[in-house]
Amino acid sequence: MVAVSDDTDDWFERALDDEETDEERTPPTPEAEPTASDGSAGDDAGKHDADTESNSTREGDVAEATDDDDPLFEEEFGDALQDVDAPMTDAAADGAATSGPEGFDDLDFVLGGSDEPDFDEEIDSELSRLELGIEGLDRMIQGGVPERSLIVTMGSAGTGKTTFGLQFLTHGLEQGERAVFITLEESRDRVINSATEKGYAFDEYVADGQLAVVDVDPIEMANSLASIRNELPTLVEEFDASRLVLDSVSLLEMMYEDRAKRRNEIYDFSRSLKEAGVTALLTSEASEETPYASRYGIVEYLTDAVFVLQYVRPDDFRETRMAIEIQKIRDANHSREKKPYEITADGISVYQQANLF
């Protein structure tokens, strides 16, 4: 059982603190949890009211999260954010379609004959839309993802979930947007250094006040989740953030051993993200039994868009490949094909013209 501390610090005041140490946090080890196959994957967010009623009669093994009335960030920090002018740059031009990786054409990929995916129908919508910034993947979504969507990227270890989030934020930053990256796995300095090493210039964006990187202990976040939910819309408005990434929601889910409480807390948190008016991306571990469900079978039902990253192993086991699939995007036409991708020094590249055998 994970011990939850009663004392919580101001989790956001570290956002622009250059004195943070680069000590990597070791995530707490959870007790054995049921997988999505036990039925929790079938629970829908619409059952929230019933879950809340049943939860009142249950006792969780983990101490209840306490309401923290402390402000999300100190007054002077909020004032500093308001004084920062966001630099404006030209929007990135559409990239050319890419073919399959060199040497793969006669092995595991076959190229299609069109640069554009076939959509069932034209979409007629006045919704504002945005690009994710993932080469090849944006071409699989007609018109782009609606702004203010809640997105989840699911996959097992090593499939590029964090890299997906870094590219998503960087694409917005390059267009003059402001962004927030919340990590429950790494230290703030490690995230900045790792992103900068990949060529994403997070150090410059942080120095310019365009990007806030926040490291939060999962137990601390679980303790003060009610306060964070209430203050999150203020955070987004004060910082004028357009994009937000939480890496990863699975560690937050892990803090609640009671299934009903976990579902209720994640439901309320996801609702606060939607109310904040920001396009938010969550990363989540996939279920051990299927790549099409999250570890606890909750977030895929609460989000507007689901991207599945998975390993694909051919019958002859020559070499493991990676493939991406769009499971759903509300209010958008999208390809339903599984496409190969690679993680290179430039990030994730989806080979939209290639098909897996």
Contacts in CASP RR format, 6 or more apart in sequence:
PFRMAT RR
TARGET T0000
AUTHOR 0000-0000-0000
METHOD contacts of the structure
MODEL  1
MVAVSDDTDDWFERALDDEETDEERTPPTPEAEPTASDGSAGDDAGKHDA
DTESNSTREGDVAEATDDDDPLFEEEFGDALQDVDAPMTDAAADGAATSG
PEGFDDLDFVLGGSDEPDFDEEIDSELSRLELGIEGLDRMIQGGVPERSL
IVTMGSAGTGKTTFGLQFLTHGLEQGERAVFITLEESRDRVINSATEKGY
AFDEYVADGQLAVVDVDPIEMANSLASIRNELPTLVEEFDASRLVLDSVS
LLEMMYEDRAKRRNEIYDFSRSLKEAGVTALLTSEASEETPYASRYGIVE
YLTDAVFVLQYVRPDDFRETRMAIEIQKIRDANHSREKKPYEITADGISV
YQQANLF
1 31 0 8 1.000
1 61 0 8 1.000
1 62 0 8 1.000
1 257 0 8 1.000
2 28 0 8 1.000
2 30 0 8 1.000
2 62 0 8 1.000
2 219 0 8 1.000
2 255 0 8 1.000
2 257 0 8 1.000
3 63 0 8 1.000
3 219 0 8 1.000
4 62 0 8 1.000
4 63 0 8 1.000
4 65 0 8 1.000
4 219 0 8 1.000
4 222 0 8 1.000
4 223 0 8 1.000
4 255 0 8 1.000
5 219 0 8 1.000
5 220 0 8 1.000
5 223 0 8 1.000
6 63 0 8 1.000
6 66 0 8 1.000
6 223 0 8 1.000
8 66 0 8 1.000
8 68 0 8 1.000
8 70 0 8 1.000
8 220 0 8 1.000
8 223 0 8 1.000
8 224 0 8 1.000
8 227 0 8 1.000
9 220 0 8 1.000
10 70 0 8 1.000
10 71 0 8 1.000
10 72 0 8 1.000
10 73 0 8 1.000
10 74 0 8 1.000
11 72 0 8 1.000
11 214 0 8 1.000
11 216 0 8 1.000
11 220 0 8 1.000
11 221 0 8 1.000
11 224 0 8 1.000
11 228 0 8 1.000
12 72 0 8 1.000
12 73 0 8 1.000
12 77 0 8 1.000
12 212 0 8 1.000
12 214 0 8 1.000
12 231 0 8 1.000
12 235 0 8 1.000
13 73 0 8 1.000
13 74 0 8 1.000
13 77 0 8 1.000
14 20 0 8 1.000
14 188 0 8 1.000
14 214 0 8 1.000
14 215 0 8 1.000
15 73 0 8 1.000
15 77 0 8 1.000
15 180 0 8 1.000
15 212 0 8 1.000
15 213 0 8 1.000
15 214 0 8 1.000
16 77 0 8 1.000
16 80 0 8 1.000
16 206 0 8 1.000
16 209 0 8 1.000
16 212 0 8 1.000
17 188 0 8 1.000
20 187 0 8 1.000
20 188 0 8 1.000
20 189 0 8 1.000
20 215 0 8 1.000
21 187 0 8 1.000
21 189 0 8 1.000
22 187 0 8 1.000
22 189 0 8 1.000
22 190 0 8 1.000
22 193 0 8 1.000
23 187 0 8 1.000
24 186 0 8 1.000
24 187 0 8 1.000
24 190 0 8 1.000
25 185 0 8 1.000
25 186 0 8 1.000
25 187 0 8 1.000
25 215 0 8 1.000
25 217 0 8 1.000
27 184 0 8 1.000
27 185 0 8 1.000
27 218 0 8 1.000
27 251 0 8 1.000
27 254 0 8 1.000
28 218 0 8 1.000
28 219 0 8 1.000
28 254 0 8 1.000
28 255 0 8 1.000
30 254 0 8 1.000
30 257 0 8 1.000
31 61 0 8 1.000
31 257 0 8 1.000
33 254 0 8 1.000
33 257 0 8 1.000
33 295 0 8 1.000
33 296 0 8 1.000
34 40 0 8 1.000
34 259 0 8 1.000
35 287 0 8 1.000
35 288 0 8 1.000
35 289 0 8 1.000
35 295 0 8 1.000
36 42 0 8 1.000
36 287 0 8 1.000
36 289 0 8 1.000
36 290 0 8 1.000
36 293 0 8 1.000
36 294 0 8 1.000
36 295 0 8 1.000
36 296 0 8 1.000
36 297 0 8 1.000
37 287 0 8 1.000
37 289 0 8 1.000
40 259 0 8 1.000
40 263 0 8 1.000
40 296 0 8 1.000
40 297 0 8 1.000
40 298 0 8 1.000
41 287 0 8 1.000
41 293 0 8 1.000
41 297 0 8 1.000
42 297 0 8 1.000
42 301 0 8 1.000
43 51 0 8 1.000
43 263 0 8 1.000
43 297 0 8 1.000
43 298 0 8 1.000
43 301 0 8 1.000
44 301 0 8 1.000
45 267 0 8 1.000
45 270 0 8 1.000
45 301 0 8 1.000
45 302 0 8 1.000
47 263 0 8 1.000
48 263 0 8 1.000
48 264 0 8 1.000
48 267 0 8 1.000
51 260 0 8 1.000
51 263 0 8 1.000
51 264 0 8 1.000
51 267 0 8 1.000
52 264 0 8 1.000
54 260 0 8 1.000
55 258 0 8 1.000
55 260 0 8 1.000
55 261 0 8 1.000
55 264 0 8 1.000
58 258 0 8 1.000
58 260 0 8 1.000
58 261 0 8 1.000
59 258 0 8 1.000
60 257 0 8 1.000
60 258 0 8 1.000
60 261 0 8 1.000
61 257 0 8 1.000
61 258 0 8 1.000
62 222 0 8 1.000
62 255 0 8 1.000
62 256 0 8 1.000
62 257 0 8 1.000
62 258 0 8 1.000
65 222 0 8 1.000
65 223 0 8 1.000
65 224 0 8 1.000
65 225 0 8 1.000
65 226 0 8 1.000
65 265 0 8 1.000
66 223 0 8 1.000
66 224 0 8 1.000
66 226 0 8 1.000
67 224 0 8 1.000
67 226 0 8 1.000
67 227 0 8 1.000
68 223 0 8 1.000
68 224 0 8 1.000
68 226 0 8 1.000
68 227 0 8 1.000
69 227 0 8 1.000
70 227 0 8 1.000
71 231 0 8 1.000
72 227 0 8 1.000
72 228 0 8 1.000
72 231 0 8 1.000
72 232 0 8 1.000
72 234 0 8 1.000
72 235 0 8 1.000
73 235 0 8 1.000
73 238 0 8 1.000
78 238 0 8 1.000
78 239 0 8 1.000
81 209 0 8 1.000
81 238 0 8 1.000
81 239 0 8 1.000
81 240 0 8 1.000
82 238 0 8 1.000
84 208 0 8 1.000
84 209 0 8 1.000
84 210 0 8 1.000
86 176 0 8 1.000
86 177 0 8 1.000
86 178 0 8 1.000
86 210 0 8 1.000
86 240 0 8 1.000
87 176 0 8 1.000
87 208 0 8 1.000
87 210 0 8 1.000
88 176 0 8 1.000
89 174 0 8 1.000
89 175 0 8 1.000
89 176 0 8 1.000
90 175 0 8 1.000
91 175 0 8 1.000
92 131 0 8 1.000
92 133 0 8 1.000
92 171 0 8 1.000
92 174 0 8 1.000
92 175 0 8 1.000
94 138 0 8 1.000
95 135 0 8 1.000
97 115 0 8 1.000
97 116 0 8 1.000
97 136 0 8 1.000
97 139 0 8 1.000
97 352 0 8 1.000
97 353 0 8 1.000
98 135 0 8 1.000
98 136 0 8 1.000
98 349 0 8 1.000
98 351 0 8 1.000
98 352 0 8 1.000
98 353 0 8 1.000
99 111 0 8 1.000
99 351 0 8 1.000
99 353 0 8 1.000
99 354 0 8 1.000
100 109 0 8 1.000
100 111 0 8 1.000
100 340 0 8 1.000
100 351 0 8 1.000
100 353 0 8 1.000
100 354 0 8 1.000
101 109 0 8 1.000
101 340 0 8 1.000
101 342 0 8 1.000
101 351 0 8 1.000
104 340 0 8 1.000
104 354 0 8 1.000
105 111 0 8 1.000
107 318 0 8 1.000
108 314 0 8 1.000
108 319 0 8 1.000
108 321 0 8 1.000
108 340 0 8 1.000
108 356 0 8 1.000
108 357 0 8 1.000
109 340 0 8 1.000
109 351 0 8 1.000
109 354 0 8 1.000
109 355 0 8 1.000
109 356 0 8 1.000
109 357 0 8 1.000
110 354 0 8 1.000
110 355 0 8 1.000
110 357 0 8 1.000
111 353 0 8 1.000
111 354 0 8 1.000
111 355 0 8 1.000
112 353 0 8 1.000
112 354 0 8 1.000
112 355 0 8 1.000
113 353 0 8 1.000
114 353 0 8 1.000
115 139 0 8 1.000
115 353 0 8 1.000
116 139 0 8 1.000
117 139 0 8 1.000
117 140 0 8 1.000
117 335 0 8 1.000
117 337 0 8 1.000
117 352 0 8 1.000
119 142 0 8 1.000
119 333 0 8 1.000
119 334 0 8 1.000
119 335 0 8 1.000
120 333 0 8 1.000
121 333 0 8 1.000
122 142 0 8 1.000
122 333 0 8 1.000
123 142 0 8 1.000
123 143 0 8 1.000
123 332 0 8 1.000
123 333 0 8 1.000
125 146 0 8 1.000
125 331 0 8 1.000
127 146 0 8 1.000
127 147 0 8 1.000
127 331 0 8 1.000
128 146 0 8 1.000
128 147 0 8 1.000
129 143 0 8 1.000
129 144 0 8 1.000
129 145 0 8 1.000
129 146 0 8 1.000
129 147 0 8 1.000
129 332 0 8 1.000
130 144 0 8 1.000
130 145 0 8 1.000
130 147 0 8 1.000
130 172 0 8 1.000
130 279 0 8 1.000
131 138 0 8 1.000
131 144 0 8 1.000
131 145 0 8 1.000
131 171 0 8 1.000
132 138 0 8 1.000
132 141 0 8 1.000
132 144 0 8 1.000
132 145 0 8 1.000
132 167 0 8 1.000
132 168 0 8 1.000
132 171 0 8 1.000
133 167 0 8 1.000
133 168 0 8 1.000
133 170 0 8 1.000
133 171 0 8 1.000
133 172 0 8 1.000
134 164 0 8 1.000
134 167 0 8 1.000
134 168 0 8 1.000
134 348 0 8 1.000
134 350 0 8 1.000
135 346 0 8 1.000
135 348 0 8 1.000
135 349 0 8 1.000
135 350 0 8 1.000
136 349 0 8 1.000
136 350 0 8 1.000
136 351 0 8 1.000
136 352 0 8 1.000
137 307 0 8 1.000
137 324 0 8 1.000
137 341 0 8 1.000
137 348 0 8 1.000
137 350 0 8 1.000
137 352 0 8 1.000
138 144 0 8 1.000
139 352 0 8 1.000
140 326 0 8 1.000
140 334 0 8 1.000
140 335 0 8 1.000
140 337 0 8 1.000
140 339 0 8 1.000
140 350 0 8 1.000
140 352 0 8 1.000
141 326 0 8 1.000
141 329 0 8 1.000
141 332 0 8 1.000
141 333 0 8 1.000
141 334 0 8 1.000
141 335 0 8 1.000
142 332 0 8 1.000
142 333 0 8 1.000
142 334 0 8 1.000
143 332 0 8 1.000
143 333 0 8 1.000
144 332 0 8 1.000
145 151 0 8 1.000
145 279 0 8 1.000
145 305 0 8 1.000
145 329 0 8 1.000
145 332 0 8 1.000
146 304 0 8 1.000
146 329 0 8 1.000
146 330 0 8 1.000
146 331 0 8 1.000
146 332 0 8 1.000
147 279 0 8 1.000
148 274 0 8 1.000
148 277 0 8 1.000
148 278 0 8 1.000
148 279 0 8 1.000
149 279 0 8 1.000
149 280 0 8 1.000
149 303 0 8 1.000
149 304 0 8 1.000
149 305 0 8 1.000
149 329 0 8 1.000
149 330 0 8 1.000
150 270 0 8 1.000
150 273 0 8 1.000
150 274 0 8 1.000
150 280 0 8 1.000
150 282 0 8 1.000
150 302 0 8 1.000
150 303 0 8 1.000
150 304 0 8 1.000
150 305 0 8 1.000
151 279 0 8 1.000
151 280 0 8 1.000
151 281 0 8 1.000
151 282 0 8 1.000
151 303 0 8 1.000
151 304 0 8 1.000
151 305 0 8 1.000
151 306 0 8 1.000
151 307 0 8 1.000
152 249 0 8 1.000
152 281 0 8 1.000
152 282 0 8 1.000
152 283 0 8 1.000
152 284 0 8 1.000
152 294 0 8 1.000
152 299 0 8 1.000
152 300 0 8 1.000
152 303 0 8 1.000
152 305 0 8 1.000
152 306 0 8 1.000
152 307 0 8 1.000
153 161 0 8 1.000
153 164 0 8 1.000
153 165 0 8 1.000
153 281 0 8 1.000
153 282 0 8 1.000
153 283 0 8 1.000
153 284 0 8 1.000
153 307 0 8 1.000
153 309 0 8 1.000
154 161 0 8 1.000
154 283 0 8 1.000
154 284 0 8 1.000
154 285 0 8 1.000
154 286 0 8 1.000
154 291 0 8 1.000
154 292 0 8 1.000
154 293 0 8 1.000
154 294 0 8 1.000
154 299 0 8 1.000
154 300 0 8 1.000
154 306 0 8 1.000
154 307 0 8 1.000
154 308 0 8 1.000
154 309 0 8 1.000
155 161 0 8 1.000
155 284 0 8 1.000
155 285 0 8 1.000
155 286 0 8 1.000
155 291 0 8 1.000
155 308 0 8 1.000
155 309 0 8 1.000
155 310 0 8 1.000
156 285 0 8 1.000
156 286 0 8 1.000
156 291 0 8 1.000
156 310 0 8 1.000
156 311 0 8 1.000
157 285 0 8 1.000
159 309 0 8 1.000
159 310 0 8 1.000
159 311 0 8 1.000
159 322 0 8 1.000
160 309 0 8 1.000
160 343 0 8 1.000
160 348 0 8 1.000
161 247 0 8 1.000
161 248 0 8 1.000
161 283 0 8 1.000
161 284 0 8 1.000
161 309 0 8 1.000
162 247 0 8 1.000
162 248 0 8 1.000
162 283 0 8 1.000
163 198 0 8 1.000
163 343 0 8 1.000
163 347 0 8 1.000
163 348 0 8 1.000
164 281 0 8 1.000
164 283 0 8 1.000
164 307 0 8 1.000
164 309 0 8 1.000
164 348 0 8 1.000
165 181 0 8 1.000
165 245 0 8 1.000
165 247 0 8 1.000
165 281 0 8 1.000
165 283 0 8 1.000
166 181 0 8 1.000
166 195 0 8 1.000
166 198 0 8 1.000
166 200 0 8 1.000
166 202 0 8 1.000
166 245 0 8 1.000
167 200 0 8 1.000
167 347 0 8 1.000
167 348 0 8 1.000
168 243 0 8 1.000
168 245 0 8 1.000
168 281 0 8 1.000
169 179 0 8 1.000
169 181 0 8 1.000
169 200 0 8 1.000
169 211 0 8 1.000
169 243 0 8 1.000
169 245 0 8 1.000
170 195 0 8 1.000
170 200 0 8 1.000
170 201 0 8 1.000
172 179 0 8 1.000
172 242 0 8 1.000
172 243 0 8 1.000
173 179 0 8 1.000
173 205 0 8 1.000
173 210 0 8 1.000
173 211 0 8 1.000
176 210 0 8 1.000
177 210 0 8 1.000
177 241 0 8 1.000
177 242 0 8 1.000
177 243 0 8 1.000
178 209 0 8 1.000
178 210 0 8 1.000
178 211 0 8 1.000
178 239 0 8 1.000
178 240 0 8 1.000
178 241 0 8 1.000
178 242 0 8 1.000
179 205 0 8 1.000
179 210 0 8 1.000
179 211 0 8 1.000
179 212 0 8 1.000
179 241 0 8 1.000
179 242 0 8 1.000
179 243 0 8 1.000
179 244 0 8 1.000
179 245 0 8 1.000
180 211 0 8 1.000
180 212 0 8 1.000
180 213 0 8 1.000
180 214 0 8 1.000
180 235 0 8 1.000
180 236 0 8 1.000
180 239 0 8 1.000
180 241 0 8 1.000
180 243 0 8 1.000
180 244 0 8 1.000
180 245 0 8 1.000
180 278 0 8 1.000
181 191 0 8 1.000
181 202 0 8 1.000
181 211 0 8 1.000
181 212 0 8 1.000
181 213 0 8 1.000
181 214 0 8 1.000
181 244 0 8 1.000
181 245 0 8 1.000
181 247 0 8 1.000
182 214 0 8 1.000
182 215 0 8 1.000
182 216 0 8 1.000
182 244 0 8 1.000
182 245 0 8 1.000
182 246 0 8 1.000
182 247 0 8 1.000
183 191 0 8 1.000
183 213 0 8 1.000
183 214 0 8 1.000
183 215 0 8 1.000
183 216 0 8 1.000
183 247 0 8 1.000
184 215 0 8 1.000
184 216 0 8 1.000
184 217 0 8 1.000
184 218 0 8 1.000
184 221 0 8 1.000
184 246 0 8 1.000
184 247 0 8 1.000
184 248 0 8 1.000
184 251 0 8 1.000
184 252 0 8 1.000
185 247 0 8 1.000
185 248 0 8 1.000
185 251 0 8 1.000
186 194 0 8 1.000
186 215 0 8 1.000
187 215 0 8 1.000
188 213 0 8 1.000
188 214 0 8 1.000
188 215 0 8 1.000
191 202 0 8 1.000
191 213 0 8 1.000
191 215 0 8 1.000
192 202 0 8 1.000
192 203 0 8 1.000
192 206 0 8 1.000
192 213 0 8 1.000
193 203 0 8 1.000
195 201 0 8 1.000
195 202 0 8 1.000
196 202 0 8 1.000
196 203 0 8 1.000
198 345 0 8 1.000
198 347 0 8 1.000
202 211 0 8 1.000
202 213 0 8 1.000
205 211 0 8 1.000
206 212 0 8 1.000
206 213 0 8 1.000
212 239 0 8 1.000
212 241 0 8 1.000
218 251 0 8 1.000
218 252 0 8 1.000
218 254 0 8 1.000
218 255 0 8 1.000
219 255 0 8 1.000
221 228 0 8 1.000
221 252 0 8 1.000
221 255 0 8 1.000
222 252 0 8 1.000
222 255 0 8 1.000
222 256 0 8 1.000
222 265 0 8 1.000
225 252 0 8 1.000
225 265 0 8 1.000
225 268 0 8 1.000
225 269 0 8 1.000
228 269 0 8 1.000
228 272 0 8 1.000
229 268 0 8 1.000
229 269 0 8 1.000
229 272 0 8 1.000
230 272 0 8 1.000
232 272 0 8 1.000
232 273 0 8 1.000
232 276 0 8 1.000
233 272 0 8 1.000
233 275 0 8 1.000
233 276 0 8 1.000
233 277 0 8 1.000
235 241 0 8 1.000
235 276 0 8 1.000
236 244 0 8 1.000
236 276 0 8 1.000
236 277 0 8 1.000
236 278 0 8 1.000
237 276 0 8 1.000
241 278 0 8 1.000
242 278 0 8 1.000
242 279 0 8 1.000
243 278 0 8 1.000
243 279 0 8 1.000
243 280 0 8 1.000
243 281 0 8 1.000
244 273 0 8 1.000
244 276 0 8 1.000
244 278 0 8 1.000
244 279 0 8 1.000
244 280 0 8 1.000
244 281 0 8 1.000
245 280 0 8 1.000
245 281 0 8 1.000
245 282 0 8 1.000
245 283 0 8 1.000
246 252 0 8 1.000
246 280 0 8 1.000
246 281 0 8 1.000
246 282 0 8 1.000
246 283 0 8 1.000
247 282 0 8 1.000
247 283 0 8 1.000
248 282 0 8 1.000
248 283 0 8 1.000
248 284 0 8 1.000
248 285 0 8 1.000
249 266 0 8 1.000
249 282 0 8 1.000
249 283 0 8 1.000
249 284 0 8 1.000
249 299 0 8 1.000
250 283 0 8 1.000
250 284 0 8 1.000
250 285 0 8 1.000
250 294 0 8 1.000
250 295 0 8 1.000
250 296 0 8 1.000
252 266 0 8 1.000
252 269 0 8 1.000
253 262 0 8 1.000
253 266 0 8 1.000
253 295 0 8 1.000
253 296 0 8 1.000
253 298 0 8 1.000
253 299 0 8 1.000
256 262 0 8 1.000
256 265 0 8 1.000
262 296 0 8 1.000
262 298 0 8 1.000
263 298 0 8 1.000
266 298 0 8 1.000
266 299 0 8 1.000
266 302 0 8 1.000
267 298 0 8 1.000
267 302 0 8 1.000
270 299 0 8 1.000
270 302 0 8 1.000
270 303 0 8 1.000
273 280 0 8 1.000
274 280 0 8 1.000
282 299 0 8 1.000
282 303 0 8 1.000
284 294 0 8 1.000
284 295 0 8 1.000
284 299 0 8 1.000
285 294 0 8 1.000
285 295 0 8 1.000
286 292 0 8 1.000
286 293 0 8 1.000
286 294 0 8 1.000
286 295 0 8 1.000
286 308 0 8 1.000
286 310 0 8 1.000
287 293 0 8 1.000
287 294 0 8 1.000
287 295 0 8 1.000
287 297 0 8 1.000
288 295 0 8 1.000
291 308 0 8 1.000
291 309 0 8 1.000
291 310 0 8 1.000
292 308 0 8 1.000
292 327 0 8 1.000
293 300 0 8 1.000
294 300 0 8 1.000
300 306 0 8 1.000
300 327 0 8 1.000
304 328 0 8 1.000
304 329 0 8 1.000
304 330 0 8 1.000
304 331 0 8 1.000
305 326 0 8 1.000
305 328 0 8 1.000
305 329 0 8 1.000
305 330 0 8 1.000
305 332 0 8 1.000
306 326 0 8 1.000
306 327 0 8 1.000
306 328 0 8 1.000
306 329 0 8 1.000
307 324 0 8 1.000
307 325 0 8 1.000
307 326 0 8 1.000
307 327 0 8 1.000
308 324 0 8 1.000
308 325 0 8 1.000
308 326 0 8 1.000
308 327 0 8 1.000
309 322 0 8 1.000
309 323 0 8 1.000
309 324 0 8 1.000
309 341 0 8 1.000
310 322 0 8 1.000
310 323 0 8 1.000
310 324 0 8 1.000
310 325 0 8 1.000
311 320 0 8 1.000
311 321 0 8 1.000
311 322 0 8 1.000
311 323 0 8 1.000
312 320 0 8 1.000
312 321 0 8 1.000
312 322 0 8 1.000
312 323 0 8 1.000
312 338 0 8 1.000
312 340 0 8 1.000
312 356 0 8 1.000
313 320 0 8 1.000
313 321 0 8 1.000
314 321 0 8 1.000
314 357 0 8 1.000
321 340 0 8 1.000
321 356 0 8 1.000
322 340 0 8 1.000
322 341 0 8 1.000
322 342 0 8 1.000
322 343 0 8 1.000
323 338 0 8 1.000
323 339 0 8 1.000
323 340 0 8 1.000
323 341 0 8 1.000
323 356 0 8 1.000
324 338 0 8 1.000
324 339 0 8 1.000
324 340 0 8 1.000
324 341 0 8 1.000
324 350 0 8 1.000
325 336 0 8 1.000
325 337 0 8 1.000
325 338 0 8 1.000
325 339 0 8 1.000
326 334 0 8 1.000
326 335 0 8 1.000
326 336 0 8 1.000
335 352 0 8 1.000
337 355 0 8 1.000
338 356 0 8 1.000
339 350 0 8 1.000
339 351 0 8 1.000
339 352 0 8 1.000
339 354 0 8 1.000
339 355 0 8 1.000
339 356 0 8 1.000
340 350 0 8 1.000
340 351 0 8 1.000
340 354 0 8 1.000
340 356 0 8 1.000
341 348 0 8 1.000
341 349 0 8 1.000
341 350 0 8 1.000
341 351 0 8 1.000
342 348 0 8 1.000
342 349 0 8 1.000
342 351 0 8 1.000
END
